[in-house]
Amino acid sequence: MKEIGQYELFFEFIKTYSSQGFSGIDRRDPLILALEEMMDQNKQYLSVFDMLHMKTLFVSQGSIKFLGVKPENLTAYHFKEATHPDDLKRQELGLVTMFKIAHELFVAKKGEMVLSSNFRLRTPDGNYNNQLVQCYFFYSPDPNNTIYLINIKTDISWSNKNKHDFHYYLGKYVSNLRYPDV
């Protein structure tokens, strides 16, 4: 079992499955089982999107605990619908930023970018918790010539961030894609 906060499994997941377009992922694969176990321990879940084809490619089992939605049913609508009303404007600005990043990486035909912020999202019990949303974008020529988005959401309700204080990072430092320490 990986120690809490270790992101090596996410990068191993990316390395293993990006070359096949994140398709045909066997949930019984030992890598997937280890990743699911680590995310369960860390109160996280993962989703993978093809930004150019606007398609959800993979969602971890944690979507059930976090949003009450089975992985195979999760869409971008569920995130919008679960966002606290006071965080909607920031989320909308974040969406615009996400498409701008995807466009810039695609035009350059190379690169990667990290975007992260925290939002309050409604849980299946109707309450809101503070979640860190970490987005890792990268260009991939194979197999689909697209921009992939790896989206890691982490319950940070233990954090001292209150409703008027939020985290925001946009940059090329992949080292900032790590377990939150706020």
C-alpha positions, 0 to 999 in steps of 0.5 A: 500500500502506498503511503498517503500523499504519494502520487506515483501511482497516478503517474504510473496510471498515466504512463500505462494507459495514455498510449491506448487512449485510456480505453480498455482499462480492466478494473481488476488490473493490479495497478487499478486496484492499488490506485483505487485503494490509495484513493479510498485511503486519501479520500480521492477520486479520479476522472480522465477526459479527452478535452478535444473530443469532450469525452469521459474516458475513465472514472474511478469508483470514488465517484460513488462516495463523492457524488453518488454517481456510478463511474459509467454514468458520470458526466460533466453535468454532475460536477456543475450540479453538485457545485455550491452556488457561491462557487459557481462563478469561479467554477465557470471561470475555471471551465473557460481556463480549462478549454483555453489550456487545452487549445494552447497545448493542442496548437503547440502539439506539446506540453503539459499544464497543472490547474488546481483550485478548491470548491465546495461540492455536494455529497450524496448526503446533501451536505457540502465538503471542500474538495481540491480539484487538481487538473493535469493536462497533457498533449498526446499524439498517440493514439488520438492526437488530443489533450488529456485531462487527469482530474483528481478530486480530494476531500480537504474538509479538514483544511483551514480554507473557509468560504472566502479563502481558496487555493488557485494554481496554474502553471507548468510545474508538475511537482505541484501535482501532489497530495494537498498540504494546506 
